[in-house]
Amino acid sequence: MAFLEVKGIRKAFPGVVALDRIDLAIEKGTVHVFAGENGAGKSTLIRALTGIMAVDEGSIHIDGRDALVDRSAFDLVAYVPQELNLFPHMTVAENL
């Protein structure tokens, strides 16, 4: 079983579908890069995988736990942004 398993996630914004039924399986201890054109959905996918942004459809399982039900599962996933930035709607502790 993959450490992080995504099935059929979808995220849409007004006028655009950013993620359309994405399936993904990542093994524990591996490093991955998401590359693509501007607007391809890379940041949206990473925000979904880390629990920063909710998805419209699909499932996200982390270490066998349904992260959309047990949000503490997202604590097991981290990402390092390209630029130093903070999320203005979050507290200092939440940004960490």
N, C-alpha and C positions, 0 to 999 in steps of 0.2 A: 504494500500500500504506500502511495506517495505521501510525503509529509504535508504537502499543500496540493489540494486537488480542487479544481474549478470545473464546473459543468454548466454550460449553457448560460453564462452570465451575459446580461444585456443592460446597457445604460444608454438612455436617450436624453438629449437636451432639446429645447424648442428648435425645431428645424433640422436636427441632425442626430443620427444614431452613432454614438461614439464607440460602443462595444456591441457586437451583434453575435450572440450565441458563442462566446469564447469558451473553449475547453483547454485545460492546461493541467499538467501534472509535474510537480517538482519534488525531487528527492531531498531529504535532509542533508545539510552540509555542502550543498552545491551553490554555485554563484551563477546568476543569469543576467543577461542584458536584453533589454527591449529596445530595438532600434527601428526607426521608421521616419517618414516625413512628418513635418509639422501638421498637427491635427489628426494623426493616425490613431490616436487613442492610448498612447503609451502612458501618459500621466494619469489618465482616467483609470486605466487598468491597475497601475501601481496604487492609486488611492483606494481602489476597491479591494485589492489584496491586503492592504494594511488596515482596512476598516475606517479610513478617513472619509470615504464616500460610500453611500449605500448604492446597491445595484437595484435595478427594476425587476429583474428575473434571474433565475439560476441559483446555484448553490456554491458555497465556498467551505471546504472542509480543511481544517488545519490540525495535524496530528490526530486525525480520526474524529475530531469534534466539529460539529456544525457551527461555524463561526457566525452565521446569521442569527442563530438562536443563542449561543453562548459566546457573547462578544469578547470575553476574556481570552478566547483563543487567538485573537488578533495580537495579543501581547507577545506571542511567539514569533512574529514576523516583523522585520525592520527593513527600512530602506534608507539609503543615503542620497539626498537630493544633489543635483548638479550644482546648484547655487545655494548659498546660505540664505534661507528665508524662513519666516515664521508664518503661521496661520493666524491672522488677526482675530478670528472668531473663537480662538482657543486660549486657555490660560497658559501661563508659563509651564506648569507641570504637564499639561496636555501636549504642548509642543515638544517636550522632551520625549 
